[in-house]
């Protein structure tokens, strides 16, 4: 895996999944747009955690495919994959009509 792979994980998915949402929460903390958890039901919290888990699983699956089948490449444009990948979560499947 090496430094380019670690750097790509910290910069790209880290920015989209951690830094930008955290910045939005911090900047809207004392406004009428502030985030709050529902007090009556934890259904939204359970749904949010489930969706976050699914997103994390897809991200790990994709990065693993890039590292293994892509010849050591990353999601970053400065360290692209060396081989074309035709499998994984975003692969097009042909369905019979």
Phi and psi restraints in degrees (range 20) as a CNS / XPLOR table:
assign (resid 1 and name C) (resid 2 and name N)
       (resid 2 and name CA) (resid 2 and name C) 1.0 77.4 20.0 2
assign (resid 2 and name N) (resid 2 and name CA)
       (resid 2 and name C) (resid 3 and name N) 1.0 177.2 20.0 2
assign (resid 2 and name C) (resid 3 and name N)
       (resid 3 and name CA) (resid 3 and name C) 1.0 -65.5 20.0 2
assign (resid 3 and name N) (resid 3 and name CA)
       (resid 3 and name C) (resid 4 and name N) 1.0 -42.6 20.0 2
assign (resid 3 and name C) (resid 4 and name N)
       (resid 4 and name CA) (resid 4 and name C) 1.0 -58.9 20.0 2
assign (resid 4 and name N) (resid 4 and name CA)
       (resid 4 and name C) (resid 5 and name N) 1.0 -37.3 20.0 2
assign (resid 4 and name C) (resid 5 and name N)
       (resid 5 and name CA) (resid 5 and name C) 1.0 -68.0 20.0 2
assign (resid 5 and name N) (resid 5 and name CA)
       (resid 5 and name C) (resid 6 and name N) 1.0 -45.0 20.0 2
assign (resid 5 and name C) (resid 6 and name N)
       (resid 6 and name CA) (resid 6 and name C) 1.0 -63.2 20.0 2
assign (resid 6 and name N) (resid 6 and name CA)
       (resid 6 and name C) (resid 7 and name N) 1.0 -43.2 20.0 2
assign (resid 6 and name C) (resid 7 and name N)
       (resid 7 and name CA) (resid 7 and name C) 1.0 -62.5 20.0 2
assign (resid 7 and name N) (resid 7 and name CA)
       (resid 7 and name C) (resid 8 and name N) 1.0 -39.7 20.0 2
assign (resid 7 and name C) (resid 8 and name N)
       (resid 8 and name CA) (resid 8 and name C) 1.0 -66.0 20.0 2
assign (resid 8 and name N) (resid 8 and name CA)
       (resid 8 and name C) (resid 9 and name N) 1.0 -35.7 20.0 2
assign (resid 8 and name C) (resid 9 and name N)
       (resid 9 and name CA) (resid 9 and name C) 1.0 -68.6 20.0 2
assign (resid 9 and name N) (resid 9 and name CA)
       (resid 9 and name C) (resid 10 and name N) 1.0 -42.3 20.0 2
assign (resid 9 and name C) (resid 10 and name N)
       (resid 10 and name CA) (resid 10 and name C) 1.0 -69.5 20.0 2
assign (resid 10 and name N) (resid 10 and name CA)
       (resid 10 and name C) (resid 11 and name N) 1.0 -42.2 20.0 2
assign (resid 10 and name C) (resid 11 and name N)
       (resid 11 and name CA) (resid 11 and name C) 1.0 -80.2 20.0 2
assign (resid 11 and name N) (resid 11 and name CA)
       (resid 11 and name C) (resid 12 and name N) 1.0 -54.2 20.0 2
assign (resid 11 and name C) (resid 12 and name N)
       (resid 12 and name CA) (resid 12 and name C) 1.0 -77.9 20.0 2
assign (resid 12 and name N) (resid 12 and name CA)
       (resid 12 and name C) (resid 13 and name N) 1.0 -68.7 20.0 2
assign (resid 12 and name C) (resid 13 and name N)
       (resid 13 and name CA) (resid 13 and name C) 1.0 -66.9 20.0 2
assign (resid 13 and name N) (resid 13 and name CA)
       (resid 13 and name C) (resid 14 and name N) 1.0 -31.8 20.0 2
assign (resid 13 and name C) (resid 14 and name N)
       (resid 14 and name CA) (resid 14 and name C) 1.0 -61.2 20.0 2
assign (resid 14 and name N) (resid 14 and name CA)
       (resid 14 and name C) (resid 15 and name N) 1.0 -40.0 20.0 2
assign (resid 14 and name C) (resid 15 and name N)
       (resid 15 and name CA) (resid 15 and name C) 1.0 -66.6 20.0 2
assign (resid 15 and name N) (resid 15 and name CA)
       (resid 15 and name C) (resid 16 and name N) 1.0 -46.7 20.0 2
assign (resid 15 and name C) (resid 16 and name N)
       (resid 16 and name CA) (resid 16 and name C) 1.0 -73.5 20.0 2
assign (resid 16 and name N) (resid 16 and name CA)
       (resid 16 and name C) (resid 17 and name N) 1.0 -33.6 20.0 2
assign (resid 16 and name C) (resid 17 and name N)
       (resid 17 and name CA) (resid 17 and name C) 1.0 -100.3 20.0 2
assign (resid 17 and name N) (resid 17 and name CA)
       (resid 17 and name C) (resid 18 and name N) 1.0 -19.6 20.0 2
assign (resid 17 and name C) (resid 18 and name N)
       (resid 18 and name CA) (resid 18 and name C) 1.0 -124.7 20.0 2
assign (resid 18 and name N) (resid 18 and name CA)
       (resid 18 and name C) (resid 19 and name N) 1.0 -58.3 20.0 2
assign (resid 18 and name C) (resid 19 and name N)
       (resid 19 and name CA) (resid 19 and name C) 1.0 -66.5 20.0 2
assign (resid 19 and name N) (resid 19 and name CA)
       (resid 19 and name C) (resid 20 and name N) 1.0 -48.0 20.0 2
assign (resid 19 and name C) (resid 20 and name N)
       (resid 20 and name CA) (resid 20 and name C) 1.0 -66.1 20.0 2
assign (resid 20 and name N) (resid 20 and name CA)
       (resid 20 and name C) (resid 21 and name N) 1.0 -48.1 20.0 2
assign (resid 20 and name C) (resid 21 and name N)
       (resid 21 and name CA) (resid 21 and name C) 1.0 -60.4 20.0 2
assign (resid 21 and name N) (resid 21 and name CA)
       (resid 21 and name C) (resid 22 and name N) 1.0 -38.4 20.0 2
assign (resid 21 and name C) (resid 22 and name N)
       (resid 22 and name CA) (resid 22 and name C) 1.0 -64.7 20.0 2
assign (resid 22 and name N) (resid 22 and name CA)
       (resid 22 and name C) (resid 23 and name N) 1.0 -39.6 20.0 2
assign (resid 22 and name C) (resid 23 and name N)
       (resid 23 and name CA) (resid 23 and name C) 1.0 -64.9 20.0 2
assign (resid 23 and name N) (resid 23 and name CA)
       (resid 23 and name C) (resid 24 and name N) 1.0 -41.8 20.0 2
assign (resid 23 and name C) (resid 24 and name N)
       (resid 24 and name CA) (resid 24 and name C) 1.0 -62.2 20.0 2
assign (resid 24 and name N) (resid 24 and name CA)
       (resid 24 and name C) (resid 25 and name N) 1.0 -45.4 20.0 2
assign (resid 24 and name C) (resid 25 and name N)
       (resid 25 and name CA) (resid 25 and name C) 1.0 -62.2 20.0 2
assign (resid 25 and name N) (resid 25 and name CA)
       (resid 25 and name C) (resid 26 and name N) 1.0 -40.0 20.0 2
assign (resid 25 and name C) (resid 26 and name N)
       (resid 26 and name CA) (resid 26 and name C) 1.0 -69.0 20.0 2
assign (resid 26 and name N) (resid 26 and name CA)
       (resid 26 and name C) (resid 27 and name N) 1.0 -42.9 20.0 2
assign (resid 26 and name C) (resid 27 and name N)
       (resid 27 and name CA) (resid 27 and name C) 1.0 -71.9 20.0 2
assign (resid 27 and name N) (resid 27 and name CA)
       (resid 27 and name C) (resid 28 and name N) 1.0 -27.8 20.0 2
assign (resid 27 and name C) (resid 28 and name N)
       (resid 28 and name CA) (resid 28 and name C) 1.0 -99.9 20.0 2
assign (resid 28 and name N) (resid 28 and name CA)
       (resid 28 and name C) (resid 29 and name N) 1.0 11.1 20.0 2
assign (resid 28 and name C) (resid 29 and name N)
       (resid 29 and name CA) (resid 29 and name C) 1.0 -58.7 20.0 2
assign (resid 29 and name N) (resid 29 and name CA)
       (resid 29 and name C) (resid 30 and name N) 1.0 -37.3 20.0 2
assign (resid 29 and name C) (resid 30 and name N)
       (resid 30 and name CA) (resid 30 and name C) 1.0 -112.9 20.0 2
assign (resid 30 and name N) (resid 30 and name CA)
       (resid 30 and name C) (resid 31 and name N) 1.0 26.7 20.0 2
assign (resid 30 and name C) (resid 31 and name N)
       (resid 31 and name CA) (resid 31 and name C) 1.0 -114.2 20.0 2
assign (resid 31 and name N) (resid 31 and name CA)
       (resid 31 and name C) (resid 32 and name N) 1.0 178.2 20.0 2
assign (resid 31 and name C) (resid 32 and name N)
       (resid 32 and name CA) (resid 32 and name C) 1.0 -73.8 20.0 2
assign (resid 32 and name N) (resid 32 and name CA)
       (resid 32 and name C) (resid 33 and name N) 1.0 -8.1 20.0 2
assign (resid 32 and name C) (resid 33 and name N)
       (resid 33 and name CA) (resid 33 and name C) 1.0 -94.7 20.0 2
assign (resid 33 and name N) (resid 33 and name CA)
       (resid 33 and name C) (resid 34 and name N) 1.0 9.3 20.0 2
assign (resid 33 and name C) (resid 34 and name N)
       (resid 34 and name CA) (resid 34 and name C) 1.0 -62.6 20.0 2
assign (resid 34 and name N) (resid 34 and name CA)
       (resid 34 and name C) (resid 35 and name N) 1.0 144.5 20.0 2
assign (resid 34 and name C) (resid 35 and name N)
       (resid 35 and name CA) (resid 35 and name C) 1.0 -75.5 20.0 2
assign (resid 35 and name N) (resid 35 and name CA)
       (resid 35 and name C) (resid 36 and name N) 1.0 144.0 20.0 2
assign (resid 35 and name C) (resid 36 and name N)
       (resid 36 and name CA) (resid 36 and name C) 1.0 -146.2 20.0 2
assign (resid 36 and name N) (resid 36 and name CA)
       (resid 36 and name C) (resid 37 and name N) 1.0 151.3 20.0 2
assign (resid 36 and name C) (resid 37 and name N)
       (resid 37 and name CA) (resid 37 and name C) 1.0 -90.5 20.0 2
assign (resid 37 and name N) (resid 37 and name CA)
       (resid 37 and name C) (resid 38 and name N) 1.0 144.1 20.0 2
assign (resid 37 and name C) (resid 38 and name N)
       (resid 38 and name CA) (resid 38 and name C) 1.0 -66.5 20.0 2
assign (resid 38 and name N) (resid 38 and name CA)
       (resid 38 and name C) (resid 39 and name N) 1.0 136.9 20.0 2
assign (resid 38 and name C) (resid 39 and name N)
       (resid 39 and name CA) (resid 39 and name C) 1.0 -87.0 20.0 2
assign (resid 39 and name N) (resid 39 and name CA)
       (resid 39 and name C) (resid 40 and name N) 1.0 -31.1 20.0 2
assign (resid 39 and name C) (resid 40 and name N)
       (resid 40 and name CA) (resid 40 and name C) 1.0 -78.5 20.0 2
assign (resid 40 and name N) (resid 40 and name CA)
       (resid 40 and name C) (resid 41 and name N) 1.0 -38.7 20.0 2
assign (resid 40 and name C) (resid 41 and name N)
       (resid 41 and name CA) (resid 41 and name C) 1.0 -135.5 20.0 2
assign (resid 41 and name N) (resid 41 and name CA)
       (resid 41 and name C) (resid 42 and name N) 1.0 144.2 20.0 2
assign (resid 41 and name C) (resid 42 and name N)
       (resid 42 and name CA) (resid 42 and name C) 1.0 -97.7 20.0 2
assign (resid 42 and name N) (resid 42 and name CA)
       (resid 42 and name C) (resid 43 and name N) 1.0 15.2 20.0 2
assign (resid 42 and name C) (resid 43 and name N)
       (resid 43 and name CA) (resid 43 and name C) 1.0 -61.0 20.0 2
assign (resid 43 and name N) (resid 43 and name CA)
       (resid 43 and name C) (resid 44 and name N) 1.0 -43.5 20.0 2
assign (resid 43 and name C) (resid 44 and name N)
       (resid 44 and name CA) (resid 44 and name C) 1.0 -64.1 20.0 2
assign (resid 44 and name N) (resid 44 and name CA)
       (resid 44 and name C) (resid 45 and name N) 1.0 -38.3 20.0 2
assign (resid 44 and name C) (resid 45 and name N)
       (resid 45 and name CA) (resid 45 and name C) 1.0 -64.7 20.0 2
assign (resid 45 and name N) (resid 45 and name CA)
       (resid 45 and name C) (resid 46 and name N) 1.0 -43.1 20.0 2
assign (resid 45 and name C) (resid 46 and name N)
       (resid 46 and name CA) (resid 46 and name C) 1.0 -63.7 20.0 2
assign (resid 46 and name N) (resid 46 and name CA)
       (resid 46 and name C) (resid 47 and name N) 1.0 -43.0 20.0 2
assign (resid 46 and name C) (resid 47 and name N)
       (resid 47 and name CA) (resid 47 and name C) 1.0 -63.1 20.0 2
assign (resid 47 and name N) (resid 47 and name CA)
       (resid 47 and name C) (resid 48 and name N) 1.0 -42.8 20.0 2
assign (resid 47 and name C) (resid 48 and name N)
       (resid 48 and name CA) (resid 48 and name C) 1.0 -63.1 20.0 2
assign (resid 48 and name N) (resid 48 and name CA)
       (resid 48 and name C) (resid 49 and name N) 1.0 -42.6 20.0 2
assign (resid 48 and name C) (resid 49 and name N)
       (resid 49 and name CA) (resid 49 and name C) 1.0 -65.7 20.0 2
assign (resid 49 and name N) (resid 49 and name CA)
       (resid 49 and name C) (resid 50 and name N) 1.0 -39.7 20.0 2
assign (resid 49 and name C) (resid 50 and name N)
       (resid 50 and name CA) (resid 50 and name C) 1.0 -64.0 20.0 2
assign (resid 50 and name N) (resid 50 and name CA)
       (resid 50 and name C) (resid 51 and name N) 1.0 -43.4 20.0 2
assign (resid 50 and name C) (resid 51 and name N)
       (resid 51 and name CA) (resid 51 and name C) 1.0 -67.7 20.0 2
assign (resid 51 and name N) (resid 51 and name CA)
       (resid 51 and name C) (resid 52 and name N) 1.0 -37.2 20.0 2
assign (resid 51 and name C) (resid 52 and name N)
       (resid 52 and name CA) (resid 52 and name C) 1.0 -64.6 20.0 2
assign (resid 52 and name N) (resid 52 and name CA)
       (resid 52 and name C) (resid 53 and name N) 1.0 -40.3 20.0 2
assign (resid 52 and name C) (resid 53 and name N)
       (resid 53 and name CA) (resid 53 and name C) 1.0 -63.0 20.0 2
assign (resid 53 and name N) (resid 53 and name CA)
       (resid 53 and name C) (resid 54 and name N) 1.0 -43.2 20.0 2
assign (resid 53 and name C) (resid 54 and name N)
       (resid 54 and name CA) (resid 54 and name C) 1.0 -64.0 20.0 2
assign (resid 54 and name N) (resid 54 and name CA)
       (resid 54 and name C) (resid 55 and name N) 1.0 -42.1 20.0 2
assign (resid 54 and name C) (resid 55 and name N)
       (resid 55 and name CA) (resid 55 and name C) 1.0 -64.0 20.0 2
assign (resid 55 and name N) (resid 55 and name CA)
       (resid 55 and name C) (resid 56 and name N) 1.0 -41.3 20.0 2
assign (resid 55 and name C) (resid 56 and name N)
       (resid 56 and name CA) (resid 56 and name C) 1.0 -64.9 20.0 2
assign (resid 56 and name N) (resid 56 and name CA)
       (resid 56 and name C) (resid 57 and name N) 1.0 -41.5 20.0 2
assign (resid 56 and name C) (resid 57 and name N)
       (resid 57 and name CA) (resid 57 and name C) 1.0 -63.3 20.0 2
assign (resid 57 and name N) (resid 57 and name CA)
       (resid 57 and name C) (resid 58 and name N) 1.0 -42.7 20.0 2
assign (resid 57 and name C) (resid 58 and name N)
       (resid 58 and name CA) (resid 58 and name C) 1.0 -64.5 20.0 2
assign (resid 58 and name N) (resid 58 and name CA)
       (resid 58 and name C) (resid 59 and name N) 1.0 -39.4 20.0 2
assign (resid 58 and name C) (resid 59 and name N)
       (resid 59 and name CA) (resid 59 and name C) 1.0 -64.0 20.0 2
assign (resid 59 and name N) (resid 59 and name CA)
       (resid 59 and name C) (resid 60 and name N) 1.0 -44.8 20.0 2
assign (resid 59 and name C) (resid 60 and name N)
       (resid 60 and name CA) (resid 60 and name C) 1.0 -65.1 20.0 2
assign (resid 60 and name N) (resid 60 and name CA)
       (resid 60 and name C) (resid 61 and name N) 1.0 -42.9 20.0 2
assign (resid 60 and name C) (resid 61 and name N)
       (resid 61 and name CA) (resid 61 and name C) 1.0 -59.4 20.0 2
assign (resid 61 and name N) (resid 61 and name CA)
       (resid 61 and name C) (resid 62 and name N) 1.0 -46.9 20.0 2
assign (resid 61 and name C) (resid 62 and name N)
       (resid 62 and name CA) (resid 62 and name C) 1.0 -65.1 20.0 2
assign (resid 62 and name N) (resid 62 and name CA)
       (resid 62 and name C) (resid 63 and name N) 1.0 -44.6 20.0 2
assign (resid 62 and name C) (resid 63 and name N)
       (resid 63 and name CA) (resid 63 and name C) 1.0 -66.9 20.0 2
assign (resid 63 and name N) (resid 63 and name CA)
       (resid 63 and name C) (resid 64 and name N) 1.0 -33.6 20.0 2
assign (resid 63 and name C) (resid 64 and name N)
       (resid 64 and name CA) (resid 64 and name C) 1.0 -66.5 20.0 2
assign (resid 64 and name N) (resid 64 and name CA)
       (resid 64 and name C) (resid 65 and name N) 1.0 -42.4 20.0 2
assign (resid 64 and name C) (resid 65 and name N)
       (resid 65 and name CA) (resid 65 and name C) 1.0 -61.0 20.0 2
assign (resid 65 and name N) (resid 65 and name CA)
       (resid 65 and name C) (resid 66 and name N) 1.0 -42.7 20.0 2
assign (resid 65 and name C) (resid 66 and name N)
       (resid 66 and name CA) (resid 66 and name C) 1.0 -61.3 20.0 2
assign (resid 66 and name N) (resid 66 and name CA)
       (resid 66 and name C) (resid 67 and name N) 1.0 -42.7 20.0 2
assign (resid 66 and name C) (resid 67 and name N)
       (resid 67 and name CA) (resid 67 and name C) 1.0 -70.6 20.0 2
assign (resid 67 and name N) (resid 67 and name CA)
       (resid 67 and name C) (resid 68 and name N) 1.0 -39.9 20.0 2
assign (resid 67 and name C) (resid 68 and name N)
       (resid 68 and name CA) (resid 68 and name C) 1.0 -88.7 20.0 2
assign (resid 68 and name N) (resid 68 and name CA)
       (resid 68 and name C) (resid 69 and name N) 1.0 -58.8 20.0 2
assign (resid 68 and name C) (resid 69 and name N)
       (resid 69 and name CA) (resid 69 and name C) 1.0 -82.7 20.0 2
assign (resid 69 and name N) (resid 69 and name CA)
       (resid 69 and name C) (resid 70 and name N) 1.0 -22.2 20.0 2
assign (resid 69 and name C) (resid 70 and name N)
       (resid 70 and name CA) (resid 70 and name C) 1.0 -87.0 20.0 2
assign (resid 70 and name N) (resid 70 and name CA)
       (resid 70 and name C) (resid 71 and name N) 1.0 3.6 20.0 2
assign (resid 70 and name C) (resid 71 and name N)
       (resid 71 and name CA) (resid 71 and name C) 1.0 78.1 20.0 2
assign (resid 71 and name N) (resid 71 and name CA)
       (resid 71 and name C) (resid 72 and name N) 1.0 31.2 20.0 2
assign (resid 71 and name C) (resid 72 and name N)
       (resid 72 and name CA) (resid 72 and name C) 1.0 90.2 20.0 2
assign (resid 72 and name N) (resid 72 and name CA)
       (resid 72 and name C) (resid 73 and name N) 1.0 9.9 20.0 2
assign (resid 72 and name C) (resid 73 and name N)
       (resid 73 and name CA) (resid 73 and name C) 1.0 -77.8 20.0 2
assign (resid 73 and name N) (resid 73 and name CA)
       (resid 73 and name C) (resid 74 and name N) 1.0 174.4 20.0 2
assign (resid 73 and name C) (resid 74 and name N)
       (resid 74 and name CA) (resid 74 and name C) 1.0 -130.3 20.0 2
assign (resid 74 and name N) (resid 74 and name CA)
       (resid 74 and name C) (resid 75 and name N) 1.0 -178.8 20.0 2
assign (resid 74 and name C) (resid 75 and name N)
       (resid 75 and name CA) (resid 75 and name C) 1.0 -74.2 20.0 2
assign (resid 75 and name N) (resid 75 and name CA)
       (resid 75 and name C) (resid 76 and name N) 1.0 -17.2 20.0 2
assign (resid 75 and name C) (resid 76 and name N)
       (resid 76 and name CA) (resid 76 and name C) 1.0 -79.0 20.0 2
assign (resid 76 and name N) (resid 76 and name CA)
       (resid 76 and name C) (resid 77 and name N) 1.0 145.2 20.0 2
assign (resid 76 and name C) (resid 77 and name N)
       (resid 77 and name CA) (resid 77 and name C) 1.0 -69.1 20.0 2
assign (resid 77 and name N) (resid 77 and name CA)
       (resid 77 and name C) (resid 78 and name N) 1.0 -20.0 20.0 2
assign (resid 77 and name C) (resid 78 and name N)
       (resid 78 and name CA) (resid 78 and name C) 1.0 -82.9 20.0 2
assign (resid 78 and name N) (resid 78 and name CA)
       (resid 78 and name C) (resid 79 and name N) 1.0 -8.7 20.0 2
assign (resid 78 and name C) (resid 79 and name N)
       (resid 79 and name CA) (resid 79 and name C) 1.0 -143.1 20.0 2
assign (resid 79 and name N) (resid 79 and name CA)
       (resid 79 and name C) (resid 80 and name N) 1.0 68.2 20.0 2
assign (resid 79 and name C) (resid 80 and name N)
       (resid 80 and name CA) (resid 80 and name C) 1.0 -73.5 20.0 2
assign (resid 80 and name N) (resid 80 and name CA)
       (resid 80 and name C) (resid 81 and name N) 1.0 168.4 20.0 2
assign (resid 80 and name C) (resid 81 and name N)
       (resid 81 and name CA) (resid 81 and name C) 1.0 -68.3 20.0 2
assign (resid 81 and name N) (resid 81 and name CA)
       (resid 81 and name C) (resid 82 and name N) 1.0 154.6 20.0 2
assign (resid 81 and name C) (resid 82 and name N)
       (resid 82 and name CA) (resid 82 and name C) 1.0 -98.1 20.0 2
assign (resid 82 and name N) (resid 82 and name CA)
       (resid 82 and name C) (resid 83 and name N) 1.0 -20.0 20.0 2
assign (resid 82 and name C) (resid 83 and name N)
       (resid 83 and name CA) (resid 83 and name C) 1.0 -126.5 20.0 2
assign (resid 83 and name N) (resid 83 and name CA)
       (resid 83 and name C) (resid 84 and name N) 1.0 147.9 20.0 2
assign (resid 83 and name C) (resid 84 and name N)
       (resid 84 and name CA) (resid 84 and name C) 1.0 -71.5 20.0 2
assign (resid 84 and name N) (resid 84 and name CA)
       (resid 84 and name C) (resid 85 and name N) 1.0 132.6 20.0 2
assign (resid 84 and name C) (resid 85 and name N)
       (resid 85 and name CA) (resid 85 and name C) 1.0 -106.6 20.0 2
assign (resid 85 and name N) (resid 85 and name CA)
       (resid 85 and name C) (resid 86 and name N) 1.0 125.9 20.0 2
assign (resid 85 and name C) (resid 86 and name N)
       (resid 86 and name CA) (resid 86 and name C) 1.0 -116.4 20.0 2
assign (resid 86 and name N) (resid 86 and name CA)
       (resid 86 and name C) (resid 87 and name N) 1.0 15.3 20.0 2
assign (resid 86 and name C) (resid 87 and name N)
       (resid 87 and name CA) (resid 87 and name C) 1.0 -126.3 20.0 2
assign (resid 87 and name N) (resid 87 and name CA)
       (resid 87 and name C) (resid 88 and name N) 1.0 173.1 20.0 2
assign (resid 87 and name C) (resid 88 and name N)
       (resid 88 and name CA) (resid 88 and name C) 1.0 110.6 20.0 2
assign (resid 88 and name N) (resid 88 and name CA)
       (resid 88 and name C) (resid 89 and name N) 1.0 -171.7 20.0 2
assign (resid 88 and name C) (resid 89 and name N)
       (resid 89 and name CA) (resid 89 and name C) 1.0 -67.8 20.0 2
assign (resid 89 and name N) (resid 89 and name CA)
       (resid 89 and name C) (resid 90 and name N) 1.0 -25.3 20.0 2
assign (resid 89 and name C) (resid 90 and name N)
       (resid 90 and name CA) (resid 90 and name C) 1.0 -105.3 20.0 2
assign (resid 90 and name N) (resid 90 and name CA)
       (resid 90 and name C) (resid 91 and name N) 1.0 12.4 20.0 2
assign (resid 90 and name C) (resid 91 and name N)
       (resid 91 and name CA) (resid 91 and name C) 1.0 -72.8 20.0 2
assign (resid 91 and name N) (resid 91 and name CA)
       (resid 91 and name C) (resid 92 and name N) 1.0 140.4 20.0 2
assign (resid 91 and name C) (resid 92 and name N)
       (resid 92 and name CA) (resid 92 and name C) 1.0 -79.2 20.0 2
assign (resid 92 and name N) (resid 92 and name CA)
       (resid 92 and name C) (resid 93 and name N) 1.0 129.4 20.0 2
assign (resid 92 and name C) (resid 93 and name N)
       (resid 93 and name CA) (resid 93 and name C) 1.0 -107.2 20.0 2
assign (resid 93 and name N) (resid 93 and name CA)
       (resid 93 and name C) (resid 94 and name N) 1.0 137.2 20.0 2
assign (resid 93 and name C) (resid 94 and name N)
       (resid 94 and name CA) (resid 94 and name C) 1.0 -86.6 20.0 2
assign (resid 94 and name N) (resid 94 and name CA)
       (resid 94 and name C) (resid 95 and name N) 1.0 123.8 20.0 2
assign (resid 94 and name C) (resid 95 and name N)
       (resid 95 and name CA) (resid 95 and name C) 1.0 -107.4 20.0 2
assign (resid 95 and name N) (resid 95 and name CA)
       (resid 95 and name C) (resid 96 and name N) 1.0 139.9 20.0 2
assign (resid 95 and name C) (resid 96 and name N)
       (resid 96 and name CA) (resid 96 and name C) 1.0 -71.3 20.0 2
assign (resid 96 and name N) (resid 96 and name CA)
       (resid 96 and name C) (resid 97 and name N) 1.0 145.1 20.0 2
